[in-house]
């Protein structure tokens, strides 16, 4: 996800998916906060993601988060695909 996509998704409260290499793909209700953390002379961008039950927030690296695209008819067994991955 780019910075501009993250801003739009946060403002429109769109659902997202975090494609984590360890835990797989996890769906989240929306982005509640965009965080900039200085490290080694640059900023690391994290997205605070609200879980689908609205009980907790997880911060994920922006580059591992994508907008959820609704199921495509040609892939009936897929609940969602990440933008740009299908």
N, C-alpha and C positions, 0 to 999 in steps of 0.2 A: 504494500500500500504506500502511496506517496503522501507527502504532507498535505497536499490539496485534497486528496481523497479522504484523508483522515478528518480534516476540518469539516467537509461536507457531510460525512457519515455521522460525526458527532452532533452537528447542528440539526440534522434531520432525524437523529436517533435511529439510524438504520442498524439492523442486526449484522454481526460480523462473525468470522470464524478465525481462530488462531491455529495455524498449522505448526504445531510444536514437533520438532524432530524426535523428542523422547515420548511424549504422551499422545501423539497423533493430532487429529483435527478436533477442536472443541468449539462448540457454538456459544456465542455470548449475545445477550440482549442488545447491548449497545456500548458505545464508547462514552464514558462519563468525564474523562479528563485526558488532556494531552500533556505529558511531562517532558521537560528538557533538563537533562542532567549533564553538567560539565564533566568531561573526563579526557585526560591527555590532550588538552588544548582544543577540544571540539565538543559538540553536544551530542549526546545519545538521546534519541527520541523514543519514549515509551508511551504506550496507550493503556490507560486504566479501563479495563473491561468489566462491565457489570454482568454477573452470571445470570442464567435464564430464570433462576428462582428469585432473583433480586435480593440475595442474602450476602453476597461478597463481591469484592472487586479484586481483580488480578491485573498486574502490570505486565504487559508483553512488549517485546521489541516491535516497532512499527513495521519493519520489513517482513515480519512473520504473520501479519494480520491482513485479511482480505475481506471484502464485502461478500455477503452471502447472495448467491444468485439462485433463484427458485428453480425447482426441478425442471429439467428439460425433457420433453416428451420422448426424444430419441434415446434417453438413458433412464428408463422407468425404475431401475433399481437404485438410483442415486437420489438421496434426499436433497442435497445441494452440491454445488460446485463452487470453488473459489473463483472470483473474477480473474480472467486471464489464464486459467488452468484448463479450460475446456474448449 
